[in-house]
C-alpha cells in the first residue's frame, strides 16, 4: 500500500482511500482530501514533518502521521 507519505516533492498523486476512524478521518475529509482528489506535494519540512501539499487549489500542511492514513494510486 502506497501512502501520501511516499510521494516525493514535486509529484502529484490521486487519493484512493482514507484509513483511520472517527474524528481523525473526518478532519482529513474536512480539509478537502477525499477519494479521487489530486494532491500535489509542494515541500517537506527539514525534519520530515509536516508535509506541505496543494489540494483543490489551496495550500495545506499535513502531519506525517495523517499522511500515512491517506492511500494513493
mmCIF file as gemmi writes it, N, C-alpha and C atoms, coordinates in Angstrom:
data_model
loop_
_atom_site.group_PDB
_atom_site.id
_atom_site.type_symbol
_atom_site.label_atom_id
_atom_site.label_alt_id
_atom_site.label_comp_id
_atom_site.label_asym_id
_atom_site.label_entity_id
_atom_site.label_seq_id
_atom_site.pdbx_PDB_ins_code
_atom_site.Cartn_x
_atom_site.Cartn_y
_atom_site.Cartn_z
_atom_site.occupancy
_atom_site.B_iso_or_equiv
_atom_site.pdbx_formal_charge
_atom_site.auth_seq_id
_atom_site.auth_asym_id
_atom_site.pdbx_PDB_model_num
ATOM 1 N N . UNK Axp A 1 ? 0.836 -1.181 0 1 0 ? 1 A 1
ATOM 2 C CA . UNK Axp A 1 ? 0 0 0 1 0 ? 1 A 1
ATOM 3 C C . UNK Axp A 1 ? 0.886 1.252 0 1 0 ? 1 A 1
ATOM 4 N N . UNK Axp A 2 ? 0.635 2.124 -0.93 1 0 ? 2 A 1
ATOM 5 C CA . UNK Axp A 2 ? 1.391 3.371 -1.035 1 0 ? 2 A 1
ATOM 6 C C . UNK Axp A 2 ? 0.567 4.496 -0.408 1 0 ? 2 A 1
ATOM 7 N N . UNK Axp A 3 ? 1.219 5.313 0.422 1 0 ? 3 A 1
ATOM 8 C CA . UNK Axp A 3 ? 0.512 6.4 1.096 1 0 ? 3 A 1
ATOM 9 C C . UNK Axp A 3 ? 1.062 7.747 0.648 1 0 ? 3 A 1
ATOM 10 N N . UNK Axp A 4 ? 0.409 8.811 1.076 1 0 ? 4 A 1
ATOM 11 C CA . UNK Axp A 4 ? 0.837 10.161 0.729 1 0 ? 4 A 1
ATOM 12 C C . UNK Axp A 4 ? 2.246 10.448 1.235 1 0 ? 4 A 1
ATOM 13 N N . UNK Axp A 5 ? 2.644 9.783 2.283 1 0 ? 5 A 1
ATOM 14 C CA . UNK Axp A 5 ? 3.989 9.965 2.836 1 0 ? 5 A 1
ATOM 15 C C . UNK Axp A 5 ? 5.076 9.513 1.851 1 0 ? 5 A 1
ATOM 16 N N . UNK Axp A 6 ? 4.745 8.582 0.962 1 0 ? 6 A 1
ATOM 17 C CA . UNK Axp A 6 ? 5.708 8.039 -0.003 1 0 ? 6 A 1
ATOM 18 C C . UNK Axp A 6 ? 5.909 8.927 -1.227 1 0 ? 6 A 1
ATOM 19 N N . UNK Axp A 7 ? 5.066 9.924 -1.419 1 0 ? 7 A 1
ATOM 20 C CA . UNK Axp A 7 ? 5.14 10.792 -2.603 1 0 ? 7 A 1
ATOM 21 C C . UNK Axp A 7 ? 6.285 11.788 -2.421 1 0 ? 7 A 1
ATOM 22 N N . UNK Axp A 8 ? 7.075 11.951 -3.456 1 0 ? 8 A 1
ATOM 23 C CA . UNK Axp A 8 ? 8.22 12.863 -3.425 1 0 ? 8 A 1
ATOM 24 C C . UNK Axp A 8 ? 7.786 14.292 -3.727 1 0 ? 8 A 1
ATOM 25 N N . UNK Axp A 9 ? 8.61 15.242 -3.338 1 0 ? 9 A 1
ATOM 26 C CA . UNK Axp A 9 ? 8.344 16.659 -3.597 1 0 ? 9 A 1
ATOM 27 C C . UNK Axp A 9 ? 8.254 16.885 -5.107 1 0 ? 9 A 1
ATOM 28 N N . UNK Axp A 10 ? 7.231 17.603 -5.541 1 0 ? 10 A 1
ATOM 29 C CA . UNK Axp A 10 ? 7.045 17.892 -6.957 1 0 ? 10 A 1
ATOM 30 C C . UNK Axp A 10 ? 6.164 16.888 -7.675 1 0 ? 10 A 1
ATOM 31 N N . UNK Axp A 11 ? 5.731 15.848 -7 1 0 ? 11 A 1
ATOM 32 C CA . UNK Axp A 11 ? 4.883 14.833 -7.625 1 0 ? 11 A 1
ATOM 33 C C . UNK Axp A 11 ? 3.424 15.045 -7.236 1 0 ? 11 A 1
ATOM 34 N N . UNK Axp A 12 ? 2.542 14.543 -8.089 1 0 ? 12 A 1
ATOM 35 C CA . UNK Axp A 12 ? 1.107 14.603 -7.835 1 0 ? 12 A 1
ATOM 36 C C . UNK Axp A 12 ? 0.584 13.183 -7.692 1 0 ? 12 A 1
ATOM 37 N N . UNK Axp A 13 ? -0.323 12.993 -6.75 1 0 ? 13 A 1
ATOM 38 C CA . UNK Axp A 13 ? -0.926 11.678 -6.528 1 0 ? 13 A 1
ATOM 39 C C . UNK Axp A 13 ? -2.435 11.84 -6.414 1 0 ? 13 A 1
ATOM 40 N N . UNK Axp A 14 ? -3.164 10.759 -6.646 1 0 ? 14 A 1
ATOM 41 C CA . UNK Axp A 14 ? -4.618 10.761 -6.525 1 0 ? 14 A 1
ATOM 42 C C . UNK Axp A 14 ? -4.999 9.905 -5.321 1 0 ? 14 A 1
ATOM 43 N N . UNK Axp A 15 ? -5.861 10.44 -4.484 1 0 ? 15 A 1
ATOM 44 C CA . UNK Axp A 15 ? -6.292 9.721 -3.278 1 0 ? 15 A 1
ATOM 45 C C . UNK Axp A 15 ? -7.169 8.539 -3.681 1 0 ? 15 A 1
ATOM 46 N N . UNK Axp A 16 ? -6.799 7.355 -3.202 1 0 ? 16 A 1
ATOM 47 C CA . UNK Axp A 16 ? -7.561 6.153 -3.499 1 0 ? 16 A 1
ATOM 48 C C . UNK Axp A 16 ? -8.51 5.81 -2.353 1 0 ? 16 A 1
ATOM 49 N N . UNK Axp A 17 ? -8.033 6.045 -1.111 1 0 ? 17 A 1
ATOM 50 C CA . UNK Axp A 17 ? -8.812 5.625 0.05 1 0 ? 17 A 1
ATOM 51 C C . UNK Axp A 17 ? -8.282 6.303 1.301 1 0 ? 17 A 1
ATOM 52 N N . UNK Axp A 18 ? -9.167 6.543 2.258 1 0 ? 18 A 1
ATOM 53 C CA . UNK Axp A 18 ? -8.768 7.085 3.548 1 0 ? 18 A 1
ATOM 54 C C . UNK Axp A 18 ? -8.897 6.012 4.609 1 0 ? 18 A 1
ATOM 55 N N . UNK Axp A 19 ? -7.854 5.859 5.403 1 0 ? 19 A 1
ATOM 56 C CA . UNK Axp A 19 ? -7.891 4.93 6.523 1 0 ? 19 A 1
ATOM 57 C C . UNK Axp A 19 ? -8.111 5.753 7.788 1 0 ? 19 A 1
ATOM 58 N N . UNK Axp A 20 ? -8.252 5.095 8.896 1 0 ? 20 A 1
ATOM 59 C CA . UNK Axp A 20 ? -8.473 5.831 10.138 1 0 ? 20 A 1
ATOM 60 C C . UNK Axp A 20 ? -9.938 5.786 10.515 1 0 ? 20 A 1
ATOM 61 N N . UNK Axp A 21 ? -10.238 6.288 11.701 1 0 ? 21 A 1
ATOM 62 C CA . UNK Axp A 21 ? -11.594 6.205 12.219 1 0 ? 21 A 1
ATOM 63 C C . UNK Axp A 21 ? -12.047 7.527 12.812 1 0 ? 21 A 1
ATOM 64 N N . UNK Axp A 22 ? -13.327 7.711 12.86 1 0 ? 22 A 1
ATOM 65 C CA . UNK Axp A 22 ? -13.949 8.802 13.591 1 0 ? 22 A 1
ATOM 66 C C . UNK Axp A 22 ? -13.452 10.192 13.266 1 0 ? 22 A 1
ATOM 67 N N . UNK Axp A 23 ? -13.08 10.916 14.332 1 0 ? 23 A 1
ATOM 68 C CA . UNK Axp A 23 ? -12.725 12.332 14.227 1 0 ? 23 A 1
ATOM 69 C C . UNK Axp A 23 ? -11.515 12.58 13.333 1 0 ? 23 A 1
ATOM 70 N N . UNK Axp A 24 ? -10.535 11.684 13.36 1 0 ? 24 A 1
ATOM 71 C CA . UNK Axp A 24 ? -9.329 11.873 12.547 1 0 ? 24 A 1
ATOM 72 C C . UNK Axp A 24 ? -9.677 11.788 11.064 1 0 ? 24 A 1
ATOM 73 N N . UNK Axp A 25 ? -10.429 10.781 10.684 1 0 ? 25 A 1
ATOM 74 C CA . UNK Axp A 25 ? -10.839 10.623 9.285 1 0 ? 25 A 1
ATOM 75 C C . UNK Axp A 25 ? -11.714 11.802 8.851 1 0 ? 25 A 1
ATOM 76 N N . UNK Axp A 26 ? -12.604 12.231 9.722 1 0 ? 26 A 1
ATOM 77 C CA . UNK Axp A 26 ? -13.49 13.354 9.423 1 0 ? 26 A 1
ATOM 78 C C . UNK Axp A 26 ? -12.691 14.64 9.206 1 0 ? 26 A 1
ATOM 79 N N . UNK Axp A 27 ? -11.664 14.849 10.027 1 0 ? 27 A 1
ATOM 80 C CA . UNK Axp A 27 ? -10.829 16.051 9.907 1 0 ? 27 A 1
ATOM 81 C C . UNK Axp A 27 ? -10.1 16.066 8.561 1 0 ? 27 A 1
ATOM 82 N N . UNK Axp A 28 ? -9.576 14.913 8.153 1 0 ? 28 A 1
ATOM 83 C CA . UNK Axp A 28 ? -8.889 14.812 6.86 1 0 ? 28 A 1
ATOM 84 C C . UNK Axp A 28 ? -9.866 15.128 5.721 1 0 ? 28 A 1
ATOM 85 N N . UNK Axp A 29 ? -11.067 14.59 5.815 1 0 ? 29 A 1
ATOM 86 C CA . UNK Axp A 29 ? -12.072 14.848 4.783 1 0 ? 29 A 1
ATOM 87 C C . UNK Axp A 29 ? -12.495 16.32 4.777 1 0 ? 29 A 1
ATOM 88 N N . UNK Axp A 30 ? -12.585 16.939 5.952 1 0 ? 30 A 1
ATOM 89 C CA . UNK Axp A 30 ? -12.955 18.361 6.037 1 0 ? 30 A 1
ATOM 90 C C . UNK Axp A 30 ? -11.9 19.259 5.406 1 0 ? 30 A 1
ATOM 91 N N . UNK Axp A 31 ? -10.654 18.795 5.341 1 0 ? 31 A 1
ATOM 92 C CA . UNK Axp A 31 ? -9.589 19.571 4.711 1 0 ? 31 A 1
ATOM 93 C C . UNK Axp A 31 ? -9.657 19.477 3.188 1 0 ? 31 A 1
ATOM 94 N N . UNK Axp A 32 ? -10.571 18.664 2.666 1 0 ? 32 A 1
ATOM 95 C CA . UNK Axp A 32 ? -10.737 18.545 1.221 1 0 ? 32 A 1
ATOM 96 C C . UNK Axp A 32 ? -10.046 17.333 0.622 1 0 ? 32 A 1
ATOM 97 N N . UNK Axp A 33 ? -9.46 16.499 1.465 1 0 ? 33 A 1
ATOM 98 C CA . UNK Axp A 33 ? -8.781 15.298 0.975 1 0 ? 33 A 1
ATOM 99 C C . UNK Axp A 33 ? -9.785 14.158 0.983 1 0 ? 33 A 1
ATOM 100 N N . UNK Axp A 34 ? -10.339 13.883 -0.184 1 0 ? 34 A 1
ATOM 101 C CA . UNK Axp A 34 ? -11.324 12.817 -0.333 1 0 ? 34 A 1
ATOM 102 C C . UNK Axp A 34 ? -10.935 11.925 -1.505 1 0 ? 34 A 1
ATOM 103 N N . UNK Axp A 35 ? -11.611 10.8 -1.649 1 0 ? 35 A 1
ATOM 104 C CA . UNK Axp A 35 ? -11.312 9.848 -2.716 1 0 ? 35 A 1
ATOM 105 C C . UNK Axp A 35 ? -11.403 10.525 -4.079 1 0 ? 35 A 1
ATOM 106 N N . UNK Axp A 36 ? -10.376 10.319 -4.907 1 0 ? 36 A 1
ATOM 107 C CA . UNK Axp A 36 ? -10.356 10.868 -6.259 1 0 ? 36 A 1
ATOM 108 C C . UNK Axp A 36 ? -9.728 12.249 -6.369 1 0 ? 36 A 1
ATOM 109 N N . UNK Axp A 37 ? -9.359 12.86 -5.249 1 0 ? 37 A 1
ATOM 110 C CA . UNK Axp A 37 ? -8.776 14.199 -5.244 1 0 ? 37 A 1
ATOM 111 C C . UNK Axp A 37 ? -7.288 14.137 -5.588 1 0 ? 37 A 1
ATOM 112 N N . UNK Axp A 38 ? -6.83 15.076 -6.419 1 0 ? 38 A 1
ATOM 113 C CA . UNK Axp A 38 ? -5.403 15.17 -6.724 1 0 ? 38 A 1
ATOM 114 C C . UNK Axp A 38 ? -4.702 15.951 -5.626 1 0 ? 38 A 1
ATOM 115 N N . UNK Axp A 39 ? -3.543 15.433 -5.202 1 0 ? 39 A 1
ATOM 116 C CA . UNK Axp A 39 ? -2.752 16.073 -4.152 1 0 ? 39 A 1
ATOM 117 C C . UNK Axp A 39 ? -1.341 16.273 -4.698 1 0 ? 39 A 1
ATOM 118 N N . UNK Axp A 40 ? -0.878 17.517 -4.697 1 0 ? 40 A 1
ATOM 119 C CA . UNK Axp A 40 ? 0.465 17.863 -5.168 1 0 ? 40 A 1
ATOM 120 C C . UNK Axp A 40 ? 1.338 18.152 -3.952 1 0 ? 40 A 1
ATOM 121 N N . UNK Axp A 41 ? 2.467 17.453 -3.832 1 0 ? 41 A 1
ATOM 122 C CA . UNK Axp A 41 ? 3.377 17.657 -2.701 1 0 ? 41 A 1
ATOM 123 C C . UNK Axp A 41 ? 4.31 18.813 -3.04 1 0 ? 41 A 1
ATOM 124 N N . UNK Axp A 42 ? 4.187 19.921 -2.294 1 0 ? 42 A 1
ATOM 125 C CA . UNK Axp A 42 ? 4.981 21.123 -2.537 1 0 ? 42 A 1
ATOM 126 C C . UNK Axp A 42 ? 6.326 21.068 -1.846 1 0 ? 42 A 1
ATOM 127 N N . UNK Axp A 43 ? 6.327 20.817 -0.533 1 0 ? 43 A 1
ATOM 128 C CA . UNK Axp A 43 ? 7.582 20.74 0.215 1 0 ? 43 A 1
ATOM 129 C C . UNK Axp A 43 ? 7.421 19.874 1.445 1 0 ? 43 A 1
ATOM 130 N N . UNK Axp A 44 ? 8.584 19.493 1.975 1 0 ? 44 A 1
ATOM 131 C CA . UNK Axp A 44 ? 8.624 18.712 3.205 1 0 ? 44 A 1
ATOM 132 C C . UNK Axp A 44 ? 9.533 19.462 4.172 1 0 ? 44 A 1
ATOM 133 N N . UNK Axp A 45 ? 9.103 19.584 5.414 1 0 ? 45 A 1
ATOM 134 C CA . UNK Axp A 45 ? 9.902 20.276 6.427 1 0 ? 45 A 1
ATOM 135 C C . UNK Axp A 45 ? 11.242 19.571 6.614 1 0 ? 45 A 1
ATOM 136 N N . UNK Axp A 46 ? 12.263 20.283 7.096 1 0 ? 46 A 1
ATOM 137 C CA . UNK Axp A 46 ? 13.602 19.699 7.237 1 0 ? 46 A 1
ATOM 138 C C . UNK Axp A 46 ? 13.645 18.382 8.024 1 0 ? 46 A 1
ATOM 139 N N . UNK Axp A 47 ? 12.824 18.258 9.04 1 0 ? 47 A 1
ATOM 140 C CA . UNK Axp A 47 ? 12.809 17.015 9.82 1 0 ? 47 A 1
ATOM 141 C C . UNK Axp A 47 ? 11.747 16.031 9.323 1 0 ? 47 A 1
ATOM 142 N N . UNK Axp A 48 ? 11.104 16.358 8.205 1 0 ? 48 A 1
ATOM 143 C CA . UNK Axp A 48 ? 10.145 15.444 7.594 1 0 ? 48 A 1
ATOM 144 C C . UNK Axp A 48 ? 8.713 15.617 8.068 1 0 ? 48 A 1
ATOM 145 N N . UNK Axp A 49 ? 8.451 16.536 8.984 1 0 ? 49 A 1
ATOM 146 C CA . UNK Axp A 49 ? 7.102 16.708 9.496 1 0 ? 49 A 1
ATOM 147 C C . UNK Axp A 49 ? 6.856 18.18 9.764 1 0 ? 49 A 1
ATOM 148 N N . UNK Axp A 50 ? 5.882 18.838 9.216 1 0 ? 50 A 1
ATOM 149 C CA . UNK Axp A 50 ? 4.81 18.362 8.346 1 0 ? 50 A 1
ATOM 150 C C . UNK Axp A 50 ? 5.184 18.392 6.86 1 0 ? 50 A 1
ATOM 151 N N . UNK Axp A 51 ? 4.237 17.944 6.053 1 0 ? 51 A 1
ATOM 152 C CA . UNK Axp A 51 ? 4.384 17.942 4.604 1 0 ? 51 A 1
ATOM 153 C C . UNK Axp A 51 ? 3.398 18.974 4.056 1 0 ? 51 A 1
ATOM 154 N N . UNK Axp A 52 ? 3.88 19.862 3.185 1 0 ? 52 A 1
ATOM 155 C CA . UNK Axp A 52 ? 3.005 20.888 2.605 1 0 ? 52 A 1
ATOM 156 C C . UNK Axp A 52 ? 2.508 20.408 1.258 1 0 ? 52 A 1
ATOM 157 N N . UNK Axp A 53 ? 1.191 20.399 1.091 1 0 ? 53 A 1
ATOM 158 C CA . UNK Axp A 53 ? 0.575 19.917 -0.144 1 0 ? 53 A 1
ATOM 159 C C . UNK Axp A 53 ? -0.383 20.965 -0.696 1 0 ? 53 A 1
ATOM 160 N N . UNK Axp A 54 ? -0.716 20.82 -1.968 1 0 ? 54 A 1
ATOM 161 C CA . UNK Axp A 54 ? -1.75 21.636 -2.588 1 0 ? 54 A 1
ATOM 162 C C . UNK Axp A 54 ? -2.92 20.72 -2.91 1 0 ? 54 A 1
ATOM 163 N N . UNK Axp A 55 ? -4.09 21.071 -2.368 1 0 ? 55 A 1
ATOM 164 C CA . UNK Axp A 55 ? -5.314 20.292 -2.568 1 0 ? 55 A 1
ATOM 165 C C . UNK Axp A 55 ? -6.415 21.258 -2.955 1 0 ? 55 A 1
ATOM 166 N N . UNK Axp A 56 ? -7.085 20.995 -4.068 1 0 ? 56 A 1
ATOM 167 C CA . UNK Axp A 56 ? -8.211 21.831 -4.515 1 0 ? 56 A 1
ATOM 168 C C . UNK Axp A 56 ? -7.843 23.322 -4.553 1 0 ? 56 A 1
ATOM 169 N N . UNK Axp A 57 ? -6.671 23.623 -5.081 1 0 ? 57 A 1
ATOM 170 C CA . UNK Axp A 57 ? -6.178 24.988 -5.264 1 0 ? 57 A 1
ATOM 171 C C . UNK Axp A 57 ? -5.898 25.759 -3.976 1 0 ? 57 A 1
ATOM 172 N N . UNK Axp A 58 ? -5.644 25.067 -2.884 1 0 ? 58 A 1
ATOM 173 C CA . UNK Axp A 58 ? -5.156 25.758 -1.697 1 0 ? 58 A 1
ATOM 174 C C . UNK Axp A 58 ? -4.054 24.947 -1.033 1 0 ? 58 A 1
ATOM 175 N N . UNK Axp A 59 ? -3.228 25.64 -0.264 1 0 ? 59 A 1
ATOM 176 C CA . UNK Axp A 59 ? -2.075 25.002 0.371 1 0 ? 59 A 1
ATOM 177 C C . UNK Axp A 59 ? -2.45 24.521 1.759 1 0 ? 59 A 1
ATOM 178 N N . UNK Axp A 60 ? -1.886 23.382 2.12 1 0 ? 60 A 1
ATOM 179 C CA . UNK Axp A 60 ? -2.253 22.726 3.36 1 0 ? 60 A 1
ATOM 180 C C . UNK Axp A 60 ? -1.035 22.017 3.93 1 0 ? 60 A 1
ATOM 181 N N . UNK Axp A 61 ? -0.839 22.09 5.232 1 0 ? 61 A 1
ATOM 182 C CA . UNK Axp A 61 ? 0.226 21.346 5.889 1 0 ? 61 A 1
ATOM 183 C C . UNK Axp A 61 ? -0.401 20.154 6.6 1 0 ? 61 A 1
ATOM 184 N N . UNK Axp A 62 ? 0.131 18.979 6.317 1 0 ? 62 A 1
ATOM 185 C CA . UNK Axp A 62 ? -0.424 17.751 6.873 1 0 ? 62 A 1
ATOM 186 C C . UNK Axp A 62 ? 0.656 17.037 7.675 1 0 ? 62 A 1
ATOM 187 N N . UNK Axp A 63 ? 0.301 16.592 8.871 1 0 ? 63 A 1
ATOM 188 C CA . UNK Axp A 63 ? 1.253 15.851 9.688 1 0 ? 63 A 1
ATOM 189 C C . UNK Axp A 63 ? 1.58 14.513 9.043 1 0 ? 63 A 1
ATOM 190 N N . UNK Axp A 64 ? 2.776 14.05 9.309 1 0 ? 64 A 1
ATOM 191 C CA . UNK Axp A 64 ? 3.253 12.79 8.748 1 0 ? 64 A 1
ATOM 192 C C . UNK Axp A 64 ? 2.346 11.629 9.139 1 0 ? 64 A 1
ATOM 193 N N . UNK Axp A 65 ? 1.885 11.608 10.396 1 0 ? 65 A 1
ATOM 194 C CA . UNK Axp A 65 ? 1.005 10.533 10.863 1 0 ? 65 A 1
ATOM 195 C C . UNK Axp A 65 ? -0.31 10.524 10.079 1 0 ? 65 A 1
ATOM 196 N N . UNK Axp A 66 ? -0.819 11.71 9.731 1 0 ? 66 A 1
ATOM 197 C CA . UNK Axp A 66 ? -2.05 11.789 8.947 1 0 ? 66 A 1
ATOM 198 C C . UNK Axp A 66 ? -1.807 11.358 7.505 1 0 ? 66 A 1
ATOM 199 N N . UNK Axp A 67 ? -0.623 11.643 6.977 1 0 ? 67 A 1
ATOM 200 C CA . UNK Axp A 67 ? -0.27 11.232 5.607 1 0 ? 67 A 1
ATOM 201 C C . UNK Axp A 67 ? -0.284 9.715 5.46 1 0 ? 67 A 1
ATOM 202 N N . UNK Axp A 68 ? 0.058 9.01 6.517 1 0 ? 68 A 1
ATOM 203 C CA . UNK Axp A 68 ? 0.066 7.547 6.47 1 0 ? 68 A 1
ATOM 204 C C . UNK Axp A 68 ? -1.327 6.959 6.369 1 0 ? 68 A 1
ATOM 205 N N . UNK Axp A 69 ? -2.343 7.74 6.68 1 0 ? 69 A 1
ATOM 206 C CA . UNK Axp A 69 ? -3.734 7.281 6.598 1 0 ? 69 A 1
ATOM 207 C C . UNK Axp A 69 ? -4.343 7.524 5.227 1 0 ? 69 A 1
ATOM 208 N N . UNK Axp A 70 ? -3.595 8.23 4.347 1 0 ? 70 A 1
ATOM 209 C CA . UNK Axp A 70 ? -4.113 8.588 3.029 1 0 ? 70 A 1
ATOM 210 C C . UNK Axp A 70 ? -3.468 7.68 1.985 1 0 ? 70 A 1
ATOM 211 N N . UNK Axp A 71 ? -4.227 6.698 1.508 1 0 ? 71 A 1
ATOM 212 C CA . UNK Axp A 71 ? -3.738 5.766 0.498 1 0 ? 71 A 1
ATOM 213 C C . UNK Axp A 71 ? -3.886 6.411 -0.88 1 0 ? 71 A 1
ATOM 214 N N . UNK Axp A 72 ? -2.854 6.271 -1.7 1 0 ? 72 A 1
ATOM 215 C CA . UNK Axp A 72 ? -2.873 6.903 -3.027 1 0 ? 72 A 1
ATOM 216 C C . UNK Axp A 72 ? -2.729 5.875 -4.135 1 0 ? 72 A 1
ATOM 217 N N . UNK Axp A 73 ? -3.035 6.337 -5.347 1 0 ? 73 A 1
ATOM 218 C CA . UNK Axp A 73 ? -2.879 5.493 -6.541 1 0 ? 73 A 1
ATOM 219 C C . UNK Axp A 73 ? -1.543 5.804 -7.165 1 0 ? 73 A 1
